Amino acid sequence: MLVLEIKNLKKYFGDRLIIKINNLKIYSEDKIGIVGLNGSGKTTLLNFIYGITKPDEGYIKAYGTISYIKQFEDLDEAYVDAKYLSKFELKNKKATYMSGGEKTKLKLAQTLSKNSKLILADEPTSNLDFESIDLLYREFMKFDGSLVLVSHDRDFLDKVCNKIIEIEEGNIKVYEGNYSKYKEQKEIERKTENLEYEKYITEKKKLEKAVFHISNKSNKIRKTPKRMGNSEARLHKMGNQNAKKTLDKTIKALETKLERLGQKEKAKEIENIKVDFSKKGDIYSRIAINAENINKSFGDKVLFKNSSFQIYNGSKTALIGNNGAGKTTLVKMILEENKGITLSKNVKIGYFSQELEILDNEKTIIENIMDSSIYDETFSRTILSRLLFNMEDIHKKAAVLSGGEKVKASFAKIILSDFNLLIFDEPTNYLDVYSIEVIEKALQEYEGTILFVSHDKKFIENIADNILYIENQEIKSFLGSFKEFKESSEKDTEIEISLIEKKAVLEYKLTEVLSKLSITSKDEEKEILDEEYKGILKELNKIRESLKTN
């Protein structure tokens, strides 16, 4: 069933076209993720759909009610179904005293209570811990309407979405499948672009070579010798003129071909960020951080007690735990070398906080970097370009940077400074998925010691080789990857997850059938597809009923 339709939409900022949508249809089974660089127009698209922002041209037509979970908004006193208050553990809690994660959960509970046909969500996993993100995933997958969400959480996009909309330079492109499928399709497109570019260069060189040789031939055609008779000279001149005309005509035809070739660009590729670690000095002991019998409480609230752990030199350790477990508190205790915590003699810590305090707001990006960089400016500029900063961006003052730009500039400053142990507290906040992947590659290449706090499962999976987790007022260590850690501690939610996964597969099949139905003109094929649609819908409705009882 059609839920939303957008036709010939255009929006300008001054003379610049910021977004253009020729035709976009959203159906009731669609779970759509929107991706694009910071500032590409992802939130703007959600604002168009909800009616906050009006397009300059075109129209948007909704066939049902819409709810919107905004990233930054004040909480209201909207009705919340008691079952959602219970599920999100919000009973008897006042909004005034809620943490960031609890406020996000309240917005979600309010939205799910409305029974809308379409839910829009802008970074709905922000400030949520793993358990809350898993709960949100299950609730979104049970939801019978359509969903359009902006998220930097690739694991969430993979689990929830059956379509991805990419916004690039104002244009949108729809990809079938989840985020991983989208990445596969983008890789195929990149390889195809590169093949076309290589063909273009080969053809261009061939044509240019031909023009050069024929031009030489044309220029070398001899003039009539002085001692030649008049009639003979006339014949010689006519022959030369005809030959020159033919050659010049060929040159013109080749030049026309060259013009028609147009201009093709090579597909953009982001190079890995390789930092020469030898300049920073090594930590010579096997253990970089040692903690023995540490305790922390605030009044009656105990965060952890009698806890011991070690961070090994050269390891990449993820610090995880529920909201309020004490992750940021533990990081600050390490930085201050609180009682029971010992740092190796040669440790030099670079700290990335959520407040991004490492930047001087009155200085430009490049000035901030060069204040502490142990590398030359050429290399520092190269690192910034690989973090998707262009040559104009690096002269912006830190005070005017967006959240995502501040994160990337802080990251560049830390990895280029004389630090050999990096501590990051939620480094993926405010970043688009492309920037996260660039930083991820940089940390994979980094040869020093890393300790980081994150709720981004994919980020943890791709970087961490050790896990430090806070559970039941104790800090525990797991030597191994995040995947191995999850396998050792999975909870018993298999029946519900299995139903949710089946529902996701059927919804994806349904969108495929609808897509085929919209383009076929053959009656016989339409009939077959219609029967297939009814069969999938029948099976889907059975699963929906089962999920409602859970």
QUIDA-V901005 format. One record per run of one state. SS is the DSSP state (H for helix, E for strand, - for the rest). FROM is the first residue (numbers start at 1). TO is the last residue. If there is no record, write none. Layout:
ss/from/to
SS/FROM/TO
SS/FROM/TO
This chain:
ss/from/to
-/1/1
E/2/13
-/14/15
E/16/27
-/28/30
E/31/35
-/36/41
H/42/50
-/51/56
E/57/62
-/63/65
E/66/69
-/70/81
H/82/87
-/88/94
H/95/97
-/98/99
H/100/112
-/113/117
E/118/122
-/123/129
H/130/142
-/143/145
E/146/150
-/151/153
H/154/160
-/161/162
E/163/168
-/169/170
E/171/176
-/177/178
H/179/220
-/221/229
H/230/261
-/262/276
H/277/279
-/280/286
E/287/298
-/299/300
E/301/312
-/313/315
E/316/320
-/321/326
H/327/335
-/336/340
E/341/343
-/344/348
E/349/352
-/353/363
E/364/364
H/365/372
-/373/376
H/377/386
-/387/392
H/393/395
-/396/396
E/397/397
H/398/400
-/401/402
H/403/416
-/417/420
E/421/425
-/426/432
H/433/445
-/446/448
E/449/453
-/454/456
H/457/463
-/464/465
E/466/471
-/472/473
E/474/478
-/479/481
H/482/488
-/489/493
H/494/519
-/520/522
H/523/548
-/549/550
